[in-house]
Amino acid sequence: MSDKHDDSCSCCDNEEEILTLTDDEGNETDFVIIEGLEYNNILYLALVEAEHAEDEECEFIILKNLSENDEDVLVSIDDESEFNAVRDLFEKKFEASGMFEFGEADSDIDEE
């Protein structure tokens, strides 16, 4: 996916919101929230690594926002059909806004 940075691109705003996430190994990474949407009454966030937010080509991740013990928690989406539905909604939203262009996946992956 390549990023078309223009005036509507939220990852270029001066007021971008940065989240620091910690992976399973304890590594911290800063992410910029580029978009959010609600699907089946659940909030999903699309995030780009902060250090790559200005790159011409960048990848985004999608996390699900859940409330646990009155606290918001971001979690990965384990259900494949749920992930695909949410990804498709984000892609349509991004393409409609001109925020991103989506190309074909790289074909350099070895298939067995």
C-alpha positions as CSV (number, residue, x, y, z in Angstrom):
1,M,0.0,0.0,0.0
2,S,1.3,3.4,-0.7
3,D,0.4,6.5,1.1
4,K,-0.8,9.6,-0.8
5,H,0.0,12.4,1.6
6,D,-2.3,15.3,1.0
7,D,-4.3,17.8,3.1
8,S,-6.8,15.1,4.2
9,C,-4.1,12.7,5.4
10,S,-4.6,12.4,9.1
11,C,-1.1,10.9,9.7
12,C,0.4,14.2,8.6
13,D,-1.7,16.3,11.0
14,N,0.2,18.3,13.6
15,E,-2.3,17.0,16.2
16,E,-1.6,13.3,15.5
17,E,-2.3,11.0,18.4
18,I,0.6,8.7,19.3
19,L,0.1,5.4,21.1
20,T,2.9,3.4,22.6
21,L,2.2,-0.3,22.3
22,T,4.2,-3.2,24.0
23,D,4.5,-6.5,22.2
24,D,4.7,-10.0,23.8
25,E,8.5,-9.6,24.1
26,G,8.3,-6.3,25.9
27,N,9.4,-4.2,23.0
28,E,7.7,-0.7,22.8
29,T,6.7,0.8,19.5
30,D,5.0,4.2,18.9
31,F,2.0,4.2,16.5
32,V,0.0,7.0,15.0
33,I,-3.8,6.5,14.9
34,I,-4.8,7.2,11.3
35,E,-8.4,6.2,11.4
36,G,-11.1,4.5,13.5
37,L,-14.4,2.9,12.6
38,E,-17.2,1.1,14.4
39,Y,-18.3,-2.3,13.2
40,N,-20.9,-4.5,15.1
41,N,-20.8,-1.9,17.9
42,I,-17.0,-2.4,18.4
43,L,-14.4,0.3,17.7
44,Y,-11.5,-0.6,15.5
45,L,-8.4,1.5,15.0
46,A,-6.0,1.6,12.0
47,L,-2.4,2.4,13.1
48,V,0.9,3.2,11.4
49,E,4.2,3.0,13.1
50,A,5.1,6.6,14.0
51,E,8.6,6.3,12.4
52,H,7.0,5.3,9.1
53,A,4.0,7.7,9.1
54,E,5.7,10.0,6.6
55,D,7.0,7.3,4.3
56,E,5.6,7.2,0.8
57,E,4.7,3.6,1.3
58,C,3.7,2.3,4.7
59,E,1.7,-0.5,6.2
60,F,-1.1,-0.1,8.8
61,I,-2.3,-2.5,11.4
62,I,-5.8,-2.9,12.7
63,L,-6.6,-3.4,16.4
64,K,-9.9,-3.9,18.2
65,N,-10.7,-1.6,21.2
66,L,-12.3,-3.5,24.1
67,S,-13.2,-2.4,27.6
68,E,-11.8,-4.5,30.4
69,N,-12.3,-3.5,34.0
70,D,-13.4,0.0,32.9
71,E,-10.2,0.4,30.9
72,D,-9.8,0.5,27.1
73,V,-7.5,-2.3,25.8
74,L,-6.3,-2.7,22.2
75,V,-6.2,-6.3,21.0
76,S,-5.5,-8.2,17.8
77,I,-8.3,-9.6,15.8
78,D,-8.2,-13.4,16.0
79,D,-11.2,-14.2,13.9
80,E,-10.3,-14.3,10.2
81,S,-13.8,-13.3,8.9
82,E,-14.0,-10.5,11.4
83,F,-10.5,-9.2,10.4
84,N,-11.3,-9.4,6.7
85,A,-14.6,-7.6,7.1
86,V,-13.0,-4.8,9.1
87,R,-10.0,-4.6,6.7
88,D,-12.3,-4.2,3.8
89,L,-14.2,-1.4,5.5
90,F,-10.9,0.4,6.2
91,E,-9.7,0.0,2.7
92,K,-12.9,1.4,1.2
93,K,-12.8,4.3,3.6
94,F,-9.1,5.0,2.8
95,E,-9.7,4.7,-1.0
96,A,-12.7,7.0,-0.8
97,S,-10.8,9.6,1.1
98,G,-7.7,9.3,-1.2
99,M,-5.6,8.6,1.9
100,F,-4.0,5.4,0.6
101,E,-3.7,3.5,-2.7
102,F,-3.8,-0.3,-2.4
103,G,-1.7,-2.3,-4.8
104,E,-1.2,-6.0,-5.3
105,A,0.7,-8.0,-2.7
106,D,4.4,-8.6,-3.4
107,S,4.9,-11.8,-5.3
108,D,8.3,-12.6,-3.9
109,I,6.8,-14.8,-1.2
110,D,7.7,-18.5,-1.8
111,E,4.6,-20.7,-2.2
112,E,4.9,-24.3,-1.2
